[in-house]
């Protein structure tokens, strides 16, 4: 591939910064009404130091993206549940500005939203695909479905070999594809 061809696909962090400006003060959230989800995400605030965890060194942002990808791969989306009080408990958790450090995560979120917002007649993506609230809604619904798989993997993990349960589950996920 020539340098000219390569430059067509290059982007810099300023591009990501410009996109993130449209998100303003929005934050990525998760469903606080699902048992265990708040505790699971709180383990990864910043990054985890637990060496017996498959997620050692991961941040809550990484966990969100992994959960979103699993939900998308399985074709599962979960809307926010209403609790016993009849209210949704959306926990604003991750500032969008943190995605500037990992631009590929932002592109993954945008690509996921693009696959969901299509014109019925032409099949082309609509401008709704790029609406920040819509992007977050779609990605959070996939992550709300995928997080249960990550939690299950984490619970099946053995302290002596934290990778075994994840390896088994990863094989299952790939076999389901």
C-alpha positions in Angstrom: 0.0 0.0 0.0 1.4 3.4 -0.9 1.8 6.2 1.5 -0.9 8.0 -0.3 -3.3 5.1 0.2 -2.4 4.8 3.9 -3.1 8.5 4.5 -6.7 8.0 3.4 -7.3 5.9 6.5 -5.2 7.7 9.0 -6.8 9.8 11.7 -5.4 11.7 14.5 -6.6 12.4 18.0 -7.8 15.8 17.0 -10.5 14.0 14.9 -11.6 12.1 17.9 -11.5 15.2 20.1 -13.8 17.0 17.6 -16.2 14.1 17.6 -16.2 13.9 21.4 -17.0 17.6 21.6 -20.5 16.7 20.2 -21.0 14.5 23.2 -20.6 17.4 25.6 -21.0 16.3 29.2 -22.7 13.0 28.4 -21.4 9.9 30.2 -21.6 6.2 29.4 -23.9 4.5 31.8 -25.0 1.1 33.0 -28.1 -0.3 34.5 -28.0 0.0 38.3 -31.2 -2.2 38.7 -29.3 -5.3 37.5 -27.9 -7.1 40.6 -24.1 -7.2 40.8 -23.5 -4.8 37.8 -22.6 -1.8 40.0 -20.2 -3.8 42.1 -18.6 -5.3 39.0 -18.0 -2.0 37.3 -16.7 -0.4 40.6 -13.9 -3.0 40.7 -12.5 -1.4 37.5 -12.8 2.2 38.3 -9.4 3.4 37.2 -7.8 0.0 36.7 -7.8 -3.2 38.5 -4.6 -4.5 40.2 -6.0 -7.9 40.9 -3.4 -10.3 39.3 -5.7 -13.2 39.6 -8.2 -11.5 37.3 -8.4 -11.9 33.5 -9.2 -8.2 33.6 -6.0 -7.2 35.4 -5.0 -3.7 34.2 -8.4 -3.0 32.6 -10.4 0.0 33.3 -14.2 0.4 33.5 -14.0 1.8 29.9 -12.4 -1.5 28.7 -15.1 -3.5 30.5 -17.8 -1.4 28.9 -16.4 -2.0 25.4 -15.9 -5.7 26.0 -19.5 -6.0 27.2 -20.8 -4.0 24.3 -18.9 -6.2 21.8 -20.2 -9.4 23.4 -23.7 -8.1 23.3 -23.4 -7.0 19.7 -21.7 -10.3 18.7 -24.6 -12.3 20.3 -27.2 -9.9 18.9 -28.5 -9.2 22.4 -29.7 -5.8 23.7 -31.1 -5.0 27.1 -33.0 -1.8 27.7 -32.7 -0.3 31.2 -34.9 -2.2 33.7 -37.3 -0.5 36.0 -36.7 -1.3 39.6 -39.2 -2.1 42.3 -40.0 1.6 42.6 -40.9 1.7 38.9 -37.9 3.8 38.0 -34.9 3.3 35.7 -31.6 3.5 37.5 -29.1 4.6 34.9 -25.7 5.1 36.5 -23.6 7.7 34.7 -20.3 6.2 35.0 -17.6 7.0 32.3 -16.8 10.4 31.0 -16.7 10.4 27.2 -13.5 12.4 27.3 -11.7 9.2 28.4 -12.3 7.8 25.0 -9.8 10.2 23.5 -7.1 8.0 24.9 -8.4 5.0 23.1 -9.8 6.3 19.8 -10.5 2.8 18.5 -13.2 2.5 21.2 -15.0 5.6 20.0 -14.9 4.2 16.4 -16.3 0.9 17.6 -19.1 2.7 19.3 -19.9 4.8 16.2 -19.7 1.7 14.0 -22.1 -0.1 16.3 -24.6 2.8 16.1 -24.2 2.9 12.3 -25.4 -0.7 12.0 -28.6 0.2 14.0 -29.8 3.4 12.4 -30.7 2.7 8.8 -33.2 4.3 6.4 -36.0 1.8 5.8 -36.1 2.5 2.0 -32.5 2.9 1.1 -30.8 0.9 3.8 -28.3 3.7 4.2 -27.2 5.0 7.7 -29.2 8.0 8.9 -28.1 11.1 10.7 -29.6 9.5 13.8 -26.5 7.2 13.7 -24.3 10.1 14.8 -26.6 11.7 17.4 -24.5 11.3 20.6 -27.5 10.3 22.8 -28.5 7.7 20.2 -24.9 6.3 20.0 -24.8 5.9 23.8 -28.3 4.4 24.0 -27.4 1.7 21.4 -24.0 0.9 22.8 -25.3 0.8 26.4 -28.1 -1.6 25.5 -25.5 -4.0 24.0 -23.3 -3.6 27.0 -26.2 -4.2 29.4 -26.7 -7.5 27.7 -23.0 -8.4 27.4 -22.0 -7.5 31.0 -23.8 -10.5 32.4 -21.5 -12.8 30.3 -18.4 -11.0 31.6 -19.7 -11.3 35.2 -20.4 -15.0 34.7 -16.9 -15.5 33.3 -15.4 -13.6 36.3 -17.3 -15.7 38.8 -16.2 -19.0 37.1 -12.5 -17.9 37.2 -10.2 -19.9 39.5 -7.6 -17.8 41.4 -4.9 -20.2 40.5 -5.7 -20.0 36.7 -7.8 -16.9 36.0 -7.6 -17.4 32.2 -9.2 -20.9 32.1 -12.8 -19.8 32.5 -12.3 -16.9 30.0 -10.7 -19.2 27.5 -13.6 -21.7 27.7 -16.2 -18.9 27.4 -14.3 -17.3 24.5 -14.3 -20.6 22.7 -18.0 -20.9 23.3 -18.6 -17.4 22.0 -16.6 -18.1 18.8 -18.3 -21.4 18.3 -21.7 -19.6 18.5 -20.7 -17.3 15.6 
